[in-house]
């Protein structure tokens, strides 16, 4: 089961004197050596009768990304990026849309 993670220090300034680049840290151990593992989309929950048609896949893709599951309890789809930390942790950043807003949900991912 995925669990939400604390995100107070997820990003720091990558270089002194530059605010253009951010360095991502593992939300589990705060290490700065992270690598992209996978990217996938989650479809809207079809059990919600108010689900937005834009939240459903077409030919197995949503937002041009392979669909790999359901965004349970949400009316819109989501994009998920999973990362591996070089200290053997895996976590995900989930970009979830809801009523004109985009939420970023950080969770521990199954290894």
C-alpha positions in Angstrom: 0.0 0.0 0.0 1.3 3.4 -0.9 1.6 5.9 1.9 1.8 9.7 1.7 5.2 11.2 2.5 6.4 14.4 4.1 7.6 16.8 1.4 9.0 19.9 3.2 12.5 19.4 1.7 11.6 17.7 -1.6 13.4 20.4 -3.7 16.3 22.6 -2.9 18.2 25.1 -5.0 20.6 23.1 -7.3 23.3 25.7 -7.6 24.2 28.8 -5.5 23.1 32.0 -7.4 20.6 30.2 -9.6 16.9 29.9 -8.9 16.2 28.3 -12.3 17.3 24.7 -11.3 15.9 22.7 -8.5 17.4 19.5 -7.1 14.9 16.8 -6.1 15.5 14.9 -2.9 14.1 11.5 -1.8 11.2 12.3 0.6 12.1 9.1 2.6 15.8 9.7 3.4 16.4 13.2 1.9 19.2 11.9 -0.3 19.8 13.9 -3.5 20.6 10.9 -5.8 17.3 10.1 -7.5 16.6 8.6 -10.9 13.4 8.5 -13.0 12.0 4.9 -13.0 8.8 5.1 -14.9 5.9 7.4 -16.0 2.3 6.3 -16.4 -1.2 7.7 -16.3 -4.2 6.8 -14.1 -7.7 7.0 -15.5 -10.6 8.7 -13.8 -12.7 6.5 -11.4 -15.6 5.3 -13.6 -17.7 4.6 -10.4 -18.1 8.3 -10.0 -21.0 9.3 -12.2 -19.6 12.9 -12.5 -16.3 11.6 -13.9 -14.9 13.9 -16.6 -14.7 12.2 -20.1 -11.2 13.7 -20.5 -10.1 11.4 -17.6 -10.5 8.2 -19.6 -7.9 6.6 -21.9 -8.1 6.2 -25.6 -6.4 3.2 -27.0 -4.7 2.5 -23.7 -3.3 6.1 -23.4 -4.2 9.1 -21.4 -2.6 12.4 -22.1 -0.3 10.6 -24.6 1.1 8.4 -21.8 0.3 4.6 -21.3 -2.5 4.1 -18.8 -1.7 1.8 -15.9 -4.6 2.0 -13.5 -7.4 4.0 -11.9 -7.2 7.2 -9.9 -9.6 5.8 -7.3 -12.0 8.4 -5.9 -11.0 11.1 -8.5 -13.1 12.4 -11.4 -10.1 13.3 -13.5 -7.1 11.3 -14.6 -3.6 11.7 -13.2 0.0 11.5 -14.4 2.5 9.6 -12.1 6.3 9.8 -12.2 8.1 7.1 -10.1 11.6 7.7 -9.0 14.3 5.4 -7.4 16.6 6.8 -4.8 20.1 5.4 -4.8 19.5 4.4 -1.1 17.0 1.8 -2.3 13.8 3.8 -1.9 11.1 4.3 -4.5 8.6 7.2 -4.5 6.2 8.8 -6.8 5.0 12.3 -7.7 1.4 12.2 -8.8 -0.1 15.2 -10.7 -3.8 14.9 -9.9 -6.4 17.3 -11.5 -9.5 18.4 -9.6 -11.9 21.2 -10.4 -9.4 23.4 -12.3 -6.5 22.8 -9.8 -3.5 20.4 -10.1 -2.4 18.7 -6.9 1.0 17.1 -6.5 0.8 14.0 -4.3 4.0 12.4 -3.1 3.8 8.8 -2.1 6.1 5.9 -1.3 5.9 3.5 -4.2 6.0 -0.3 -4.2 9.5 -1.5 -5.1 
